[in-house]
Amino acid sequence: MSFQIGSPLEHEDDGSIGSASLLLDGTYQTGTVNTVESDFYQVVIQTGGLHTFETSGFNFMTLLKEMLSSPLVTAAKTTTTADTNGFTISIARRDQLCMALSNRLGKPDLCSLAAPIPTTAQAATLKIATSLPEDSFSRGSEFPITASTPTLFYSSASELLCESVATAVVDAATGSVFSSTTPAATIADMVTRVMGYPPGDPLFAGAAKILQDNYDAHIGARASATNAMRSTFALACEAPTTLSFGL
């Protein structure tokens, strides 16, 4: 099967206002000019506001980007819809949480989900990770099962998972991400990489103080620097910004 693609030709009959051809923003039409007939075109003049999709020539990828970055999806700004109906910020389910931690800390498969023959430590982490809810389907239904609200089971499983991951990223024998020898710098790094607050964020200082107080309390209770920092990592890992899934 074959077909030819040519230039966008004018629509006939477009010789009156009532039959004018629609000319979309960012597009064009081809035709002939003579002194015998007149051609009419209509264009849509947008009202005030953003009309990115229209001005892109109705480009689908532009529509997709605008939709996914919209405050209706991200809740980055106040919207009438959210004020009226509320906005659900879902928990990070197993795949989202494990992938987010791996990406933020630069350590693939922190939850050992893909380990073909898990070590003893990996098996322990995997057992905890599989206790977290995952995206799944139920027999006979086309709608996915996506848990969105925290429960006591989720809180317990996520806490245990964060404590397990802490041993792999704080003062680990190999591939350690955080060191207890520089507490202030390490805590600032955790706030940024684990909790997601950059140094310029107005919540950065408050988050850093919470982690610092936790570290100091453990040191005051005669815990080792390593255990104190691992506890601090677990606290950062259990923060709402870590355990939530916006999209």
Backbone as JSON, one array per atom type, in Angstrom:
{
  "sequence": "MSFQIGSPLEHEDDGSIGSASLLLDGTYQTGTVNTVESDFYQVVIQTGGLHTFETSGFNFMTLLKEMLSSPLVTAAKTTTTADTNGFTISIARRDQLCMALSNRLGKPDLCSLAAPIPTTAQAATLKIATSLPEDSFSRGSEFPITASTPTLFYSSASELLCESVATAVVDAATGSVFSSTTPAATIADMVTRVMGYPPGDPLFAGAAKILQDNYDAHIGARASATNAMRSTFALACEAPTTLSFGL",
  "N": [[0.85, -1.2, 0.0], [0.59, 2.19, -0.87], [0.87, 5.76, -0.75], [0.57, 9.22, -1.63], [2.01, 12.18, -0.32], [1.2, 15.46, -0.27], [1.24, 19.08, -0.69], [-0.54, 21.19, 1.65], [-3.57, 21.97, 0.44], [-5.79, 24.65, -0.52], [-9.22, 24.87, 0.53], [-12.01, 24.28, -1.45], [-15.42, 25.18, -1.88], [-14.17, 28.33, -1.07], [-15.0, 30.87, -1.28], [-16.55, 32.69, 0.09], [-17.52, 34.31, 3.18], [-18.96, 32.6, 4.8], [-18.09, 30.09, 3.99], [-15.42, 29.99, 4.56], [-12.04, 28.83, 4.71], [-10.46, 27.08, 7.41], [-7.66, 28.22, 9.03], [-5.11, 27.11, 10.83], [-3.11, 28.1, 13.64], [0.33, 28.38, 13.05], [0.32, 26.85, 10.8], [-0.07, 26.36, 7.21], [-1.45, 27.01, 3.92], [-1.67, 26.17, 0.47], [-2.25, 27.69, -2.7], [-3.72, 29.27, -5.61], [-3.39, 32.53, -6.99], [-5.52, 34.9, -8.4], [-7.27, 37.32, -10.43], [-9.93, 36.96, -10.56], [-11.44, 35.57, -8.64], [-12.18, 35.53, -5.07], [-10.66, 34.52, -2.03], [-11.41, 33.28, 1.19], [-10.35, 33.11, 4.58], [-10.42, 31.75, 7.87], [-9.33, 32.45, 11.15], [-8.51, 31.48, 14.48], [-8.76, 33.53, 17.2], [-7.27, 33.64, 20.17], [-8.41, 33.94, 23.57], [-7.31, 35.79, 26.52], [-4.51, 34.34, 28.25], [-2.66, 31.18, 28.54], [-2.0, 29.31, 25.66], [-0.63, 27.01, 24.71], [-0.8, 24.54, 23.38], [-2.47, 25.07, 21.17], [-0.97, 27.06, 19.84], [1.22, 25.6, 19.12], [0.56, 24.36, 16.86], [-1.14, 22.28, 17.34], [0.39, 20.13, 18.34], [1.03, 16.86, 19.4], [2.98, 15.91, 21.27], [3.64, 18.25, 22.57], [1.21, 18.77, 23.82], [1.16, 16.57, 25.58], [3.38, 17.06, 27.25], [2.62, 19.52, 28.39], [0.33, 18.72, 29.76], [1.27, 16.84, 31.68], [2.95, 18.42, 33.17], [1.27, 20.2, 34.27], [-0.28, 22.16, 36.89], [-2.54, 20.84, 37.75], [-1.8, 18.23, 37.75], [0.72, 18.11, 39.02], [0.38, 19.63, 41.3], [1.85, 21.83, 41.95], [1.08, 24.43, 42.09], [-1.62, 26.41, 43.4], [-4.89, 25.42, 42.56], [-8.26, 25.81, 41.35], [-9.63, 23.44, 41.05], [-8.25, 21.66, 42.78], [-8.73, 22.96, 45.22], [-11.45, 22.62, 45.4], [-11.99, 19.84, 45.11], [-9.96, 18.58, 46.46], [-6.65, 17.07, 46.74], [-4.91, 14.22, 46.01], [-2.0, 12.92, 47.29], [-0.08, 10.37, 46.55], [1.23, 7.43, 48.23], [4.58, 6.25, 47.79], [4.84, 3.46, 45.98], [6.16, 0.06, 45.91], [7.88, -0.33, 43.57], [8.26, 2.33, 42.69], [9.44, 3.57, 44.96], [11.76, 2.04, 45.44], [13.14, 2.38, 43.01], [13.45, 5.15, 43.01], [15.13, 5.58, 45.25], [17.39, 4.17, 44.4], [18.12, 5.65, 42.11], [18.55, 8.24, 43.18], [20.67, 7.82, 44.91], [22.55, 6.63, 43.38], [23.0, 3.87, 43.27], [22.43, 0.91, 41.87], [19.49, -1.14, 41.99], [18.83, -1.18, 44.85], [16.96, -2.38, 46.47], [17.23, -5.01, 45.9], [15.6, -6.3, 44.05], [16.07, -7.36, 41.57], [18.02, -9.23, 41.87], [19.5, -12.21, 40.91], [20.49, -14.44, 42.38], [20.18, -13.89, 45.46], [22.27, -12.53, 48.04], [22.79, -13.16, 51.57], [22.29, -10.74, 52.91], [21.0, -9.31, 50.86], [18.76, -10.9, 50.48], [17.4, -10.48, 52.86], [16.76, -7.76, 52.62], [15.18, -7.88, 50.31], [13.02, -9.41, 51.2], [11.78, -7.63, 52.93], [11.18, -5.53, 51.16], [9.3, -6.68, 49.44], [7.1, -6.58, 51.01], [5.97, -4.17, 50.71], [3.29, -2.39, 49.09], [2.51, -2.95, 45.62], [2.2, -1.98, 42.14], [-0.44, -3.51, 40.49], [-2.68, -5.9, 38.89], [-6.06, -7.02, 39.04], [-7.73, -10.1, 38.61], [-9.99, -10.21, 35.93], [-10.52, -7.51, 35.85], [-9.94, -4.42, 34.25], [-8.77, -2.29, 35.4], [-5.98, -0.97, 37.14], [-4.54, -1.94, 40.32], [-3.7, 0.28, 42.59], [-2.4, 1.2, 45.38], [-2.82, 4.05, 47.43], [-2.94, 5.35, 49.85], [-1.39, 5.74, 53.08], [-0.8, 3.07, 55.39], [-0.74, 1.23, 58.52], [0.7, -1.06, 58.0], [2.16, -0.29, 55.75], [3.69, 1.81, 56.8], [5.26, 0.43, 58.68], [6.64, -1.43, 57.04], [8.03, 0.28, 55.26], [9.66, 1.65, 57.05], [11.3, -0.44, 58.02], [12.52, -1.13, 55.61], [13.98, 1.2, 54.98], [15.79, 1.2, 57.12], [17.17, -1.12, 56.52], [18.34, -0.49, 54.03], [20.0, 1.53, 54.87], [22.28, 0.33, 55.94], [23.63, -0.34, 53.69], [24.39, 1.98, 52.51], [25.52, 3.79, 54.26], [28.59, 4.18, 55.68], [29.35, 1.75, 54.53], [31.05, -1.33, 53.71], [31.83, -1.58, 51.04], [31.28, 0.55, 48.26], [30.06, 2.69, 49.63], [27.84, 5.42, 50.27], [27.38, 7.53, 52.04], [29.21, 9.07, 54.71], [30.06, 8.77, 58.15], [32.03, 10.27, 59.22], [32.04, 12.91, 58.58], [29.75, 14.57, 59.75], [28.07, 16.96, 59.46], [28.28, 17.71, 56.73], [27.43, 15.33, 55.56], [24.8, 15.09, 56.48], [23.63, 17.35, 55.27], [23.87, 16.53, 52.64], [22.16, 14.33, 52.64], [19.69, 15.58, 53.05], [19.38, 16.84, 50.61], [19.74, 14.79, 48.61], [18.24, 12.55, 49.45], [15.84, 13.45, 50.72], [15.09, 15.42, 48.98], [15.32, 18.23, 49.04], [16.81, 21.02, 47.8], [19.71, 23.09, 48.57], [18.88, 25.8, 48.38], [16.2, 25.77, 48.96], [13.44, 26.85, 50.94], [12.72, 25.09, 52.97], [14.92, 23.62, 53.51], [16.8, 24.19, 55.63], [15.31, 23.69, 57.95], [14.75, 20.95, 57.65], [17.35, 19.91, 57.72], [18.04, 20.53, 60.34], [16.31, 18.88, 61.8], [17.32, 16.34, 61.14], [19.92, 16.65, 62.13], [19.42, 16.98, 64.87], [18.43, 14.46, 65.45], [20.68, 12.88, 64.96], [22.46, 13.93, 66.9], [21.1, 13.23, 69.24], [21.33, 10.46, 69.25], [24.09, 10.18, 69.41], [24.43, 11.34, 71.9], [23.24, 9.38, 73.4], [25.17, 7.55, 73.52], [25.52, 6.01, 71.2], [27.26, 4.56, 68.42], [29.07, 6.47, 65.93], [28.57, 5.56, 63.37], [26.15, 4.03, 63.63], [24.49, 6.06, 64.55], [24.44, 7.76, 62.32], [23.31, 6.05, 60.45], [20.78, 5.72, 61.53], [19.93, 8.32, 61.2], [19.89, 8.5, 58.43], [17.8, 6.67, 57.92], [15.67, 8.1, 59.01], [15.57, 10.3, 57.25], [14.93, 8.89, 54.97], [12.37, 8.09, 55.55], [10.91, 10.36, 55.32], [8.14, 12.48, 54.3], [8.51, 13.54, 51.7], [10.13, 11.64, 50.57], [8.76, 9.22, 50.72], [6.49, 9.71, 49.27], [4.57, 9.9, 46.21], [4.25, 11.79, 43.58], [3.39, 11.73, 40.85]],
  "CA": [[0.0, 0.0, 0.0], [1.36, 3.42, -0.94], [0.09, 6.97, -0.96], [1.38, 10.4, -1.81], [1.79, 13.29, 0.59], [1.45, 16.69, -0.99], [1.11, 20.34, 0.05], [-1.92, 21.45, 2.12], [-4.24, 22.82, -0.53], [-6.94, 25.39, -0.05], [-10.49, 24.18, 0.41], [-12.99, 24.92, -2.33], [-15.43, 26.58, -2.25], [-13.89, 29.24, 0.04], [-15.18, 32.2, -1.86], [-17.42, 33.53, 0.9], [-17.21, 34.26, 4.61], [-19.6, 31.42, 5.36], [-17.37, 28.87, 3.6], [-13.99, 30.27, 4.7], [-11.17, 27.73, 5.17], [-9.87, 27.29, 8.73], [-6.21, 28.25, 9.0], [-4.65, 26.95, 12.2], [-1.87, 28.79, 13.98], [1.53, 27.61, 12.78], [0.15, 26.05, 9.59], [-0.19, 27.13, 5.98], [-2.12, 26.37, 2.79], [-1.19, 26.63, -0.84], [-3.32, 27.92, -3.67], [-3.37, 30.16, -6.72], [-3.91, 33.89, -6.87], [-5.94, 35.48, -9.67], [-8.08, 38.53, -10.28], [-11.32, 36.61, -10.83], [-12.14, 35.12, -7.45], [-11.65, 35.89, -3.75], [-10.58, 33.41, -1.08], [-11.58, 33.71, 2.58], [-9.8, 32.22, 5.6], [-10.77, 32.1, 9.25], [-8.34, 32.09, 12.16], [-9.03, 31.54, 15.85], [-8.05, 34.48, 18.05], [-7.42, 33.14, 21.53], [-8.6, 34.9, 24.65], [-6.13, 35.91, 27.37], [-4.06, 33.11, 28.9], [-1.72, 30.35, 27.8], [-2.6, 28.4, 24.68], [0.56, 26.4, 24.13], [-1.17, 23.46, 22.45], [-2.94, 25.66, 19.92], [0.1, 27.79, 19.14], [2.21, 24.65, 18.63], [0.02, 23.67, 15.7], [-1.78, 21.08, 17.87], [1.41, 19.08, 18.42], [0.64, 15.94, 20.47], [4.01, 15.86, 22.3], [3.49, 19.47, 23.36], [0.04, 18.54, 24.67], [1.53, 15.62, 26.63], [4.27, 17.75, 28.2], [1.84, 20.52, 29.12], [-0.6, 18.04, 30.66], [1.98, 16.21, 32.79], [3.57, 19.46, 34.0], [0.23, 21.1, 34.72], [-0.56, 22.14, 38.33], [-3.59, 19.85, 38.02], [-1.13, 16.94, 37.96], [1.85, 18.24, 39.94], [-0.02, 20.38, 42.5], [2.89, 22.81, 42.26], [0.42, 25.7, 42.34], [-3.01, 26.29, 43.82], [-5.88, 25.41, 41.49], [-9.64, 25.74, 41.81], [-9.99, 22.02, 41.11], [-7.71, 21.09, 44.02], [-9.43, 23.58, 46.34], [-12.81, 22.09, 45.45], [-12.05, 18.38, 45.22], [-8.82, 18.02, 47.19], [-5.59, 16.53, 45.89], [-4.32, 13.03, 46.63], [-0.57, 12.66, 47.09], [0.0, 8.93, 46.8], [2.45, 6.85, 48.75], [5.46, 5.64, 46.79], [4.73, 2.01, 46.06], [7.44, -0.63, 45.94], [8.75, -0.06, 42.42], [8.63, 3.74, 42.66], [10.34, 3.89, 46.07], [13.06, 1.39, 45.24], [13.82, 3.02, 41.88], [13.83, 6.51, 43.41], [16.3, 5.5, 46.11], [18.54, 3.75, 43.58], [18.51, 6.77, 41.25], [19.05, 9.37, 43.97], [21.92, 7.47, 45.58], [23.49, 6.09, 42.4], [23.29, 2.46, 43.55], [21.38, 0.13, 41.21], [18.77, -2.22, 42.67], [19.05, -1.14, 46.3], [16.01, -3.28, 47.12], [17.58, -6.39, 45.5], [14.47, -6.89, 43.34], [16.53, -8.04, 40.35], [19.15, -10.12, 42.18], [19.16, -13.59, 40.53], [20.77, -15.28, 43.55], [20.45, -12.89, 46.5], [23.09, -12.85, 49.2], [22.0, -13.14, 52.81], [21.85, -9.36, 53.15], [20.04, -8.96, 49.81], [17.53, -11.64, 50.74], [16.71, -9.8, 53.95], [16.19, -6.53, 52.06], [14.13, -8.26, 49.37], [11.85, -9.86, 51.97], [11.1, -6.43, 53.43], [10.68, -4.76, 50.02], [8.09, -7.32, 48.9], [5.98, -6.29, 51.91], [5.38, -2.91, 50.27], [2.32, -2.57, 48.0], [3.02, -2.73, 44.27], [1.18, -1.82, 41.09], [-0.84, -4.84, 40.03], [-4.01, -6.01, 38.31], [-6.89, -8.08, 39.58], [-8.34, -10.91, 37.55], [-11.31, -9.78, 35.47], [-10.67, -6.06, 35.86], [-8.95, -3.71, 33.44], [-8.23, -1.18, 36.17], [-4.88, -1.4, 38.01], [-4.64, -1.76, 41.76], [-2.62, 1.19, 42.98], [-2.62, 1.73, 46.73], [-2.39, 5.44, 47.48], [-2.97, 5.89, 51.22], [-0.51, 5.02, 54.01], [-1.41, 2.24, 56.42], [0.24, 0.78, 59.51], [1.57, -2.04, 57.34], [3.09, 0.45, 54.89], [4.63, 2.54, 57.66], [6.2, -0.53, 59.26], [7.49, -1.99, 55.99], [8.93, 1.32, 54.75], [10.65, 1.91, 58.08], [12.26, -1.55, 58.0], [13.3, -1.06, 54.37], [14.94, 2.29, 55.11], [16.84, 0.76, 58.03], [17.98, -2.11, 55.82], [19.12, 0.21, 53.01], [20.99, 2.35, 55.55], [23.54, -0.42, 56.11], [24.29, -0.46, 52.38], [24.79, 3.29, 51.98], [26.23, 4.57, 55.29], [29.78, 3.48, 56.18], [29.36, 0.38, 54.02], [32.39, -1.83, 53.41], [32.08, -1.25, 49.63], [30.27, 1.38, 47.61], [29.33, 3.53, 50.57], [27.41, 6.72, 49.74], [27.49, 8.53, 53.09], [30.21, 8.78, 55.73], [29.77, 9.35, 59.46], [33.18, 11.05, 59.67], [31.73, 14.33, 58.33], [28.31, 14.59, 60.0], [27.34, 18.12, 58.92], [28.22, 17.61, 55.27], [26.64, 14.15, 55.22], [23.39, 15.4, 56.73], [23.2, 18.26, 54.19], [23.76, 15.72, 51.43], [20.95, 13.52, 52.78], [18.54, 16.45, 52.85], [19.25, 17.09, 49.18], [19.64, 13.59, 47.76], [17.21, 11.61, 49.91], [14.57, 14.13, 50.98], [14.74, 16.2, 47.79], [15.34, 19.67, 49.25], [18.09, 21.65, 47.45], [20.14, 24.08, 49.58], [18.15, 27.06, 48.28], [14.8, 25.59, 49.32], [13.17, 27.41, 52.28], [12.55, 24.02, 53.95], [16.19, 22.9, 53.65], [17.4, 24.39, 56.95], [14.5, 22.98, 58.94], [14.96, 19.5, 57.48], [18.7, 19.61, 58.19], [18.03, 20.59, 61.8], [15.65, 17.67, 62.29], [18.27, 15.23, 61.01], [21.03, 16.91, 63.04], [18.95, 16.69, 66.23], [18.35, 13.0, 65.59], [22.06, 12.39, 65.06], [23.01, 14.34, 68.19], [20.44, 12.46, 70.29], [21.92, 9.12, 69.27], [25.45, 10.31, 69.95], [24.27, 11.59, 73.33], [22.87, 8.11, 74.04], [26.37, 6.7, 73.4], [25.55, 5.18, 70.0], [28.43, 4.82, 67.58], [28.81, 7.46, 64.87], [27.98, 4.84, 62.24], [24.75, 3.73, 63.92], [23.77, 7.33, 64.63], [24.22, 8.26, 60.96], [22.37, 5.15, 59.79], [19.46, 6.1, 62.02], [19.6, 9.6, 60.57], [19.5, 8.19, 57.05], [16.47, 6.05, 57.95], [14.71, 9.18, 59.24], [15.43, 11.03, 55.98], [14.28, 7.97, 54.04], [10.95, 8.0, 55.91], [10.28, 11.69, 55.19], [7.04, 12.5, 53.33], [9.0, 13.8, 50.34], [10.75, 10.41, 50.08], [7.78, 8.14, 50.64], [5.32, 10.1, 48.48], [4.73, 9.72, 44.76], [3.36, 12.8, 43.03], [2.82, 11.38, 39.56]],
  "C": [[0.88, 1.24, 0.0], [0.42, 4.6, -1.15], [1.05, 8.13, -1.05], [1.01, 11.47, -0.78], [2.15, 14.57, -0.15], [1.34, 17.91, -0.1], [-0.32, 20.49, 0.54], [-2.61, 22.45, 1.2], [-5.43, 23.53, 0.08], [-8.22, 24.61, -0.32], [-11.42, 24.97, -0.51], [-14.39, 24.43, -1.95], [-15.18, 27.45, -1.02], [-14.04, 30.68, -0.42], [-16.11, 33.11, -1.1], [-17.04, 33.39, 2.37], [-17.78, 33.0, 5.23], [-18.87, 30.12, 5.06], [-15.86, 29.03, 3.73], [-13.23, 29.06, 5.23], [-10.58, 28.09, 6.53], [-8.35, 27.18, 8.61], [-5.7, 28.22, 10.44], [-3.33, 27.67, 12.41], [-0.67, 27.87, 13.73], [1.43, 26.74, 11.55], [0.03, 26.96, 8.37], [-1.0, 26.33, 4.97], [-1.57, 26.95, 1.5], [-2.38, 26.78, -1.78], [-2.82, 28.84, -4.77], [-4.04, 31.52, -6.51], [-4.29, 34.38, -8.27], [-6.85, 36.67, -9.4], [-9.57, 38.24, -10.44], [-12.08, 36.3, -9.55], [-11.47, 35.64, -6.18], [-11.67, 34.67, -2.86], [-10.66, 33.96, 0.34], [-11.01, 32.66, 3.52], [-10.25, 32.7, 6.98], [-9.67, 31.61, 10.19], [-8.97, 32.27, 13.53], [-8.16, 32.49, 16.66], [-8.31, 34.09, 19.5], [-7.69, 34.28, 22.51], [-7.34, 34.92, 25.51], [-5.79, 34.61, 28.08], [-3.08, 32.35, 28.04], [-2.45, 29.39, 26.88], [-1.47, 27.69, 23.93], [0.21, 25.34, 23.1], [-1.62, 24.04, 21.11], [-1.8, 26.31, 19.14], [1.22, 26.87, 18.68], [1.73, 23.95, 17.37], [-0.62, 22.35, 16.09], [-0.83, 19.88, 17.86], [1.12, 18.18, 19.64], [1.67, 15.91, 21.6], [3.96, 17.11, 23.17], [2.31, 19.34, 24.31], [0.4, 17.63, 25.84], [2.4, 16.28, 27.69], [3.5, 18.76, 29.04], [0.91, 19.86, 30.13], [0.13, 17.5, 31.88], [2.65, 17.24, 33.7], [2.55, 20.45, 34.54], [0.07, 21.04, 36.23], [-1.68, 21.18, 38.7], [-2.99, 18.48, 38.31], [-0.08, 17.04, 39.05], [1.49, 18.88, 41.27], [1.04, 21.37, 42.92], [2.31, 24.18, 42.55], [-1.02, 25.42, 42.77], [-3.93, 26.33, 42.61], [-7.27, 25.33, 42.09], [-10.09, 24.3, 41.96], [-9.51, 21.38, 42.41], [-8.41, 21.66, 45.25], [-10.83, 22.98, 46.52], [-12.85, 20.6, 45.78], [-10.94, 17.77, 46.08], [-7.81, 17.44, 46.22], [-4.91, 15.38, 46.63], [-2.85, 12.92, 46.28], [-0.35, 11.21, 47.51], [1.29, 8.54, 47.51], [3.28, 6.32, 47.59], [5.37, 4.14, 46.97], [6.1, 1.37, 45.81], [8.37, -0.24, 44.79], [9.19, 1.39, 42.39], [9.65, 4.07, 43.74], [11.72, 3.3, 45.84], [13.84, 2.04, 44.1], [14.27, 4.43, 42.25], [15.08, 6.5, 44.29], [17.54, 5.12, 45.32], [19.04, 4.89, 42.72], [19.13, 7.9, 42.04], [20.43, 9.07, 44.57], [22.93, 6.83, 44.64], [23.9, 4.65, 42.67], [22.16, 1.61, 42.97], [20.79, -0.95, 42.12], [19.05, -2.28, 44.16], [18.13, -2.11, 47.04], [16.23, -4.74, 46.75], [16.42, -7.08, 44.77], [14.91, -7.7, 42.13], [17.69, -8.99, 40.61], [18.79, -11.56, 41.85], [19.38, -14.58, 41.67], [21.15, -14.34, 44.68], [21.41, -13.41, 47.57], [22.21, -12.82, 50.44], [21.44, -11.75, 53.09], [20.8, -8.94, 52.13], [18.71, -9.67, 50.04], [16.71, -10.99, 51.84], [16.04, -8.53, 53.45], [15.03, -6.85, 51.14], [12.86, -8.69, 50.1], [11.06, -8.67, 52.5], [10.45, -5.68, 52.27], [9.39, -5.35, 49.46], [6.89, -7.15, 49.82], [5.3, -4.98, 51.54], [4.37, -3.17, 49.16], [2.96, -2.25, 46.65], [1.87, -2.48, 43.31], [0.83, -3.2, 40.55], [-2.23, -4.77, 39.41], [-4.75, -7.16, 38.98], [-7.57, -8.81, 38.43], [-9.74, -10.38, 37.22], [-11.53, -8.28, 35.48], [-9.56, -5.42, 35.05], [-8.3, -2.56, 34.18], [-7.12, -1.67, 37.1], [-5.19, -1.17, 39.48], [-3.45, -0.93, 42.19], [-2.94, 1.79, 44.34], [-2.07, 3.14, 46.81], [-2.32, 6.0, 48.89], [-2.06, 5.08, 52.13], [-1.31, 4.23, 55.03], [-0.34, 1.87, 57.44], [1.21, -0.22, 58.91], [2.61, -1.33, 56.47], [4.13, 1.17, 55.73], [5.68, 1.6, 58.24], [7.17, -1.06, 58.21], [8.48, -0.96, 55.46], [10.01, 1.66, 55.77], [11.73, 0.82, 58.1], [13.13, -1.5, 56.75], [14.35, 0.04, 54.45], [16.09, 1.91, 56.04], [17.75, -0.26, 57.36], [18.89, -1.45, 54.78], [20.23, 1.03, 53.66], [22.32, 1.63, 55.7], [24.32, -0.52, 54.81], [24.82, 0.87, 51.87], [25.55, 4.14, 52.99], [27.36, 3.72, 55.87], [29.8, 2.01, 55.77], [30.78, -0.03, 53.67], [32.79, -1.5, 51.98], [30.94, -0.39, 49.1], [29.46, 2.25, 48.54], [29.01, 4.89, 49.95], [27.64, 7.83, 50.76], [28.5, 8.09, 54.14], [29.85, 9.48, 57.04], [30.92, 10.22, 59.96], [32.98, 12.55, 59.45], [30.23, 14.55, 58.51], [27.56, 15.75, 59.34], [27.18, 18.03, 57.41], [27.35, 16.44, 54.84], [25.16, 14.42, 55.4], [22.85, 16.34, 55.65], [23.0, 17.5, 52.89], [22.5, 14.86, 51.48], [19.7, 14.35, 52.54], [18.3, 16.67, 51.36], [18.95, 15.82, 48.4], [18.54, 12.64, 48.17], [15.86, 12.3, 50.05], [14.15, 15.03, 49.82], [14.68, 17.7, 47.99], [16.71, 20.22, 48.86], [18.45, 22.71, 48.48], [19.36, 25.39, 49.54], [16.69, 26.96, 48.68], [14.55, 26.14, 50.73], [12.99, 26.34, 53.36], [13.86, 23.27, 54.23], [16.73, 22.98, 55.07], [16.63, 23.64, 58.03], [14.68, 21.48, 58.87], [16.34, 19.09, 58.0], [18.76, 19.62, 59.71], [17.39, 19.35, 62.41], [16.61, 16.48, 62.25], [19.44, 15.41, 61.98], [20.63, 16.6, 64.48], [18.87, 15.19, 66.46], [19.75, 12.4, 65.76], [22.65, 12.71, 66.44], [22.39, 13.54, 69.34], [21.02, 11.06, 70.4], [23.35, 9.15, 69.82], [25.39, 10.54, 71.45], [23.89, 10.34, 74.1], [23.98, 7.07, 73.9], [26.29, 5.69, 72.24], [26.81, 5.51, 69.21], [28.06, 5.81, 66.5], [28.15, 6.8, 63.67], [26.5, 4.57, 62.47], [23.91, 5.0, 64.01], [23.47, 7.87, 63.24], [23.26, 7.35, 60.19], [20.94, 5.42, 60.25], [18.99, 7.41, 61.39], [19.2, 9.4, 59.11], [18.09, 7.6, 57.01], [15.39, 7.1, 58.17], [14.49, 9.98, 57.96], [14.67, 10.19, 54.96], [12.78, 7.86, 54.3], [10.23, 9.34, 55.81], [9.16, 11.63, 54.16], [7.5, 12.72, 51.9], [9.69, 12.58, 49.74], [9.72, 9.34, 49.82], [6.52, 8.51, 49.85], [5.64, 10.0, 47.0], [3.75, 10.65, 44.08], [2.69, 12.43, 41.74], [2.51, 9.9, 39.52]]
}
